[in-house]
């Protein structure tokens, strides 16, 4: 049997893999490499500054690279990049058995009759008006959910199955040590609530280190809700690359994940688990699916429960946290799940 030919179509914001941040691009990278290891013929449609050992198509650099080169950009640039990406895909649609798209909207119109042999993974919330209108127009677009919580917000017609994210365990070093501080990683935004993480750590008498980017869509949040509360015991370290993130999480006592939105997955939770670091996460969206309460961390409803959870971190076994990561969230498992879904879509 000939190898399955699969196109992975990435967004245009960051390269694949991302240099500092970009969870979607990291998942696409690990999925592409995992499928290739299985013998799948993978072609990646991604920005020209991507670096990956699979065939790649994409003449345009990422939005991140363009911003670094030119500074402020016209607001129409993302649409230009998307138009070029869709044209590159259109010219090659018939070369693939499966077209797996990780973007937003425009691929659905481009695919046309090829929608039946396509798969869309949405790495964002799907419960708002934009998605409602989108799915109403494209009820024949197969969608893979990244959590059961996300799937519940999808129309029945678009549902295929749930495929949890997975990451390459080799990028993360297990640490059996208790850790030196509480950690927060995420965009500095009201969806991720770093201000709540600072407050919980302060009220527990713990130090905290915060990593992540200042949200370009809401920079005032960092300036008003985070920066004034930084101190010697609440330190902002900025964005981290993969190596920096691994060390940052491995040395943490626990990861605080005080999300205030319907989190579709939460990649940093499994990155912490890969280091053996427990997760204290607010019960929103996918959290209760990813964190096994009392095993890999604690699922809480509010700040008071979070403080109680911090006091109980020592009752968790970091070896067990890593073992559950290995059983549930490695990249090879994700690749196998998607491969099975591809075959299902093709009727094989």
Helices and strands as residue ranges (DSSP letters): E 5-9, H 23-37, E 41-45, E 55-57, H 63-70, H 77-90, G 93-95, E 98-101, H 106-111, G 112-117, E 118-121, H 129-137, E 143-145, H 148-152, G 156-158, E 159-162, G 169-171, E 181-185, H 194-204, E 208-211, H 219-221, I 222-226, G 227-229, E 234-238, H 242-250, E 252-257, H 267-274, E 278-282, H 287-290, E 297-300, H 303-311, G 313-315, H 318-328, H 331-345
